[in-house]
Amino acid sequence: MTFFGDLTWWLLLASSLVVATLPSIIRPIRTVPLLTTLLFWAAILTIIWFRFGAVAALAGLVLSFAGGILSFLLAVFFSGLDLMAKKRYR
């Protein structure tokens, strides 16, 4: 578990988190950008795997997947609040 002390792993993890949150930012969600984002995310995780090993890749996968799901759920929640406010004050 020496990868926690390596700056490269943290930078790759940050980039995978950014890529994982992109689908929740892009409006509307289309197939081609979603597949491109997925391939880029998989490429970053593959680089982590080859450079640091399976445990580091699994940690990066879990953390970036959780960040992506959390940002997607927050985007859905806040878009629902915005829609409710628009319907109420029409």
Rosetta blueprint (number, residue, H / E / L):
1 M L
2 T H
3 F H
4 F H
5 G H
6 D L
7 L H
8 T H
9 W H
10 W H
11 L H
12 L H
13 L H
14 A H
15 S H
16 S H
17 L H
18 V H
19 V H
20 A H
21 T H
22 L H
23 P H
24 S H
25 I H
26 I L
27 R L
28 P L
29 I L
30 R L
31 T H
32 V H
33 P H
34 L H
35 L H
36 T H
37 T H
38 L H
39 L H
40 F H
41 W H
42 A H
43 A H
44 I H
45 L H
46 T H
47 I H
48 I H
49 W H
50 F H
51 R H
52 F H
53 G L
54 A H
55 V H
56 A H
57 A H
58 L H
59 A H
60 G H
61 L H
62 V H
63 L H
64 S H
65 F H
66 A H
67 G H
68 G H
69 I H
70 L H
71 S H
72 F H
73 L H
74 L H
75 A H
76 V H
77 F H
78 F H
79 S H
80 G H
81 L H
82 D H
83 L H
84 M H
85 A H
86 K H
87 K H
88 R H
89 Y L
90 R L
